[in-house]
Amino acid sequence: MNVLPAPAHAQVLARFALWTKNGNVPLWRMVPFVPGQPLRLRDLAWLVRACDNILFTHVEQQDNGMWRTVRLDMDELVLHESSDDQLLRLGGVDHCRLLGLELEDLERRWGLTRPPICPIVHDNRTTSWIRDVRVVVWNKDGEPPVMHRINFNDDNTLQLGIHSPLDAELHPWGIVEIWLAGDGEWSVVSIGNSFHLDAKYDTILVRIPGITLMPGFGREMNSLEAARDSNVGPKSAEIVEEAMWQGCPMIELEELMSQSDLAASL
């Protein structure tokens, strides 16, 4: 049985951002949907095209700093009027330019307290003549992070649990999650084990397990991405409004522009 499209007055717009290639800015789309009704990914023609029309393509959806895998031909989204922007990336893409700015925008909408521009940084260093790193720690949900500065080991590795007063921020947790721009997602580490940090970074982001609301995370992520991308120029992208429900023609921004130019010439 064919399902009639919902009347226009019942639909609202959701903003989608899709990363299709490493190092590129996302492809933005405004997608109409009916609150509370399933939105099939395979009905988003622009998304299908971005997947080279391969319906069994795996797409990843951003969820509290983690990427959740969905499949184009099988999965649905149920959005509501208060739903956040939908951040997606194709499988294999882990370098998402402007992701930090997207998350910072979400933080503003959520009304999270923004950290000060020049926060207090607690000094854990035993010497000032060897390399050090700033550690940004979220240990309470919805509250700004606590910041520390610690020395590296001689072999450019870090061990979080041996530095004081940083160790008090991590107590009693034996494991934490860290965000490194090179990985593009949270990784679990033991505070008693060492891990390597590339020389180009002077900051790592740390959260206690279970923390999801992290004021300032988007800003910090964007700073890390800028450090990594310092030699990469931006690429342009467009914002269009997409008609995706059954029975409606696809309307691209460039098609509308060409029609307008034609009308102006008549």
Buried (B, 14 or more C-beta within 10 A) or exposed (E): EEEEBBEEEEBBEBBBBBBBBBBBBBBBBEBBBBBEBEBBBBBBBBBBEBBEEEEEBEBBBBEEBEBEEBBBEEBEBEBEEEBBBBBBBBEEBBBBBBBBBBBBBBBEEEEBEEBEEEEEEBEBBEEEEEEBBBBBBBBEEBBBBBBBBBBBEEEEEBBBBBBEEBBEBBEEBEEBBBBBBEEBBBEEBBBEEBBEBEEEBBBBBBBBEEBEBBBBBBBBBBBBBEBBBEEEEEEEBEEBEBBBBEEEEEEBEEEEEEEEEEEEEE
